[in-house]
Amino acid sequence: MEEKTKAAGPEKAAGKKRRIARKIAVTCAVALVVLLFMPMPASAAQTGVSVNGKDVSTLDIIEMMTILALIPSILIMTSCFTRIVIVLSFLRNALGLQSTPPNQVLIGISLFLSLFIMSPVVSKINTEAYQPYKAQQISQQEFLHRAGQPLKEFMLKNTKKDDLNMFMGLAKVKSTTPVQNLSITVVTPAFMTSELKRAFIIGFLLYIPFLVIDMIVSSTLMSMGMVMLPPAMVSLPFKLLLFILMDGWDLLFKTLVTSFNL
């Protein structure tokens, strides 16, 4: 009886701590929601800090912090990163490799290939938008407008006409509207759809030679009566050998780089 009482003591204390922790978490969450949705006074919105002798309002700071938080998504969805990383994932699955190369390596390769392909666009953004903004020759809104133009031109060059027309119809934009005047919110999803289509087509073409090797190995093992031997274990060395003899990495990177219109 004493042992049960001793065991119940720590359990009761742990349960009390959990209830206190839940109350603190709920209180913090309610306070955060109130702060987020509480209307900001006009005087507070206009006040701010001074950066390099220039007054920056609170709304400008919030806007810049939001842009910084969305930069990873913007870079992924408005550059060639999506197509490259999907094709590399298809290649790894077609070879039958579970975690080689690892995800960190695939993402690193995709990032540096994207930087190599997008270097003309980045250079144009630096010359036409960032340098004037750094020299305080243009405002923040003008900087965003100028920086978005080279990016929009790149996306339009690599967007299929059918996808662009589909999103123009969904946005109820007139078909006679010039593509240069389209909003970035219309161009970006059309570009993403085109990138996904092209990536899946390239992945399908990558699968074909390795699928043929799997079929040949499976048929050979069945004819020899070696049913208990996994075909994937036997076909993997042959697929790796084929990929190496074909100089697969060079061919793949060359195809990916030349598949983009700059």
N, C-alpha and C positions, 0 to 999 in steps of 0.2 A: 504494500500500500504506500509505504514511504517512497519506494522507487518510482511509482507512478506519479506521486506528487512532485518529486524532483524533476522528472522528465517533462511534466506539464508546465513547470515554471519557466524554462527557457523558451518553450513554444509560445506561451502566453506573451512573454516579453518581445519575441520576434514578431508576433502578430500585431502587437501594439505599435512597434516601430514601423511596420508596413503601413498601418492605417495613418500614422502621422505623416509618412512620406507621401502617401496618396493625397492627403489634404494639402500638403505644401505644393505638390505638383498641380493640383486643380486650381489652387489660389494663384499660382504663377501664370497658368494658362489663361485664366479669366482676366488677370491684370494686363497680360500681353494683348489679348483681344480688345480690351477697352482702349488701350493706348493706340492700337492700330486703327481702330474705327472712330476714334474721337476726332471731331472736326478741329482743324488747326486754325487758330486765330490769324487774321490777316497780318497783324503786326509780327507774329512769330514766323510767318511764311516769308516775310520780306527781310527779316534779320538774317544774318549769317556770319561768316568769318572773312578775314582778309587774307588773300593768297597772292604773294608777290605784289603787294600794293593794290590789288584789285579786289573789290568786294564781291563775294560769292554768296548768293542767297541760299536758304535752306532747301528750297525746291530744286535748285541746280545741283546741290550736293546729293539729294535723294535720287535725282535722275541719273547722275553719273554713277552712283553706287549700283543702281538697277542695271545699267548698261554693263558695268564690270561683272556683275553676277551672271548676266546672260551671255557673256563673251564666248564661253565654251560651246554653248548650243549654237550660237551664231556662226562660229567658225566651222562647226561640224556640218550644219545644214546649208551653208552658203558657199562651201568650198568643195573640192574634189575628194575630201576625206571619206565621205560615205561610200562612194564607189570602190575606193581602194581597199578599205578595211573589210567590206563584204566579200570582195573577190579573194582576198587573202584567207578569209575564213572558209570560203568554198574550197580553196585549194587544200587547206589542211584537212578538211573532212574528206575530200576526194582521195587524198593519199592514205587515209585511214589512220592518221596520227591524232591522238586524243588531245595532247597538250604540248605538242612540239611543232612549231615554235610556240612559246607561251603567249598569253594575251598581251603582256607588257611589250614583248618584242613586236608583235603585229601592230599594236597601236603606235609604237615608236617608228616603225617603218612607214606606216601610213602618214604620220605627222610630217616626217622629213620629205617624203615624196610629195605630199600636198604643198609643203613650203617650196619645193623645187618647181612644181608646176605653176603655183600661184605667184612666183616671184615677180613676173611683169605687173600683175595686178597690185601686189604689195608695194612695188616701187612707184607705181602711179598714184596710189593713195598717199604714200609718204610725200611725194613731190607736190601734189595738188591740194592736199587737205592738211596733213599733219604739220608740215613745215610752216605754212602760213598761220595755222592755229598756234603753233609754238611761238611764233614771232608776234602773236597778238594782233594779226592783221585781219582775222575773221572771227566771227562769234562761234559759240558752241553749236548752234543750230546750223550755221553754214558749214561748219566742219563735218557734221553728221551727213548733211546733204551731199557734199563733195566726196566724202569717203564712200557713200553708198553707190555713187554712179559707176565707178569701175567694177565694183562687185556685181551690180545689176547687169552690166554689159557682158561680163563673163558668164553669168547664169543664163542670160538670153541666148548666147551663142551655143550653149550646151543643153538647151531645153527643146524637147520635141514640140512640133507645132500642135499636134493633137492634144497634148497635155496642157499647153498654154491656152488653147481654145476652150478646153473643158473648164479650167478655173476662171477664165474670163466669163463664161456662161454662168458659172455658179455665183460669181461676184456681180452679175448683171452689168457687165461692162460692154459697151458697144463694140462690135467686131471691127468697126472702122477706126477705132482708137489706135494710134501708132504704138508699137511695142515700147518705144522709148519713154512714153508717157504713162506706162502702166505702173501701178503702185508696187512697192517691194513686197507687200503682203500677198499679192497675186503671183508675182514672179517666183518667190521662194518656194511655195508648195508645188508649183509646176516643175521647177528645177529638181526638187527632191523626188518627185514621182518619176521623172525621166532618169535620174541617177539610179533609182532602185531597179527600174526595168533593165537598163544597160548592165548593171551589176549582176542581175540574175541570168541574163543571156550569156555573159562571159563565164559565170559559174557553171552553167549548163554545158558549155563547150569544153570547159576544163574537166568535167566529170567523164566525158565520153571515152577518152583513151584509157583512163584508169578503170572504168567500168568494163571495158573489153578485157583487160587483164584479169579482173576478178572472175568474169565468166569463163575464160579459158582455164584458169586454175581450178575453179569449181568443177568444170566438166572433166578435167584430167583426174582430179582426185576421186570423183564419182566412178569413173571408168576403171580406176585402179582399186576400187573397193576401200579406199581410205576415208571412210565416212566420219570417223571420230576425230580426224585432224581438221582443225578450223581452217577454212580457205583463206581467211584474212591474214592469218599468220604466215602462210606461204606466199601470198600475193604481195605483201608489203615490201619485201626486199626487191621484187621485180619492178614494182611501181617506183620505188626510190631510184633504182638503177636507170629506168627509163627517163625519169625527171632529170637525173644528173647528166646522162649522155646527151639529152636534148638541150642542155644548158638552160634549164627551165626558168631560173630566176631572172637571167638576162632577158629572155624572151617575154616573160610576164611583165617585168618593169618597163620594157620598151613598148609593149602593147598598151599598158596603162597610160604611159606618158603621152604617147601619140594619139590616144583615143579622145583627148580633150582638144577643143577648139579654143585657141587663145587669140 
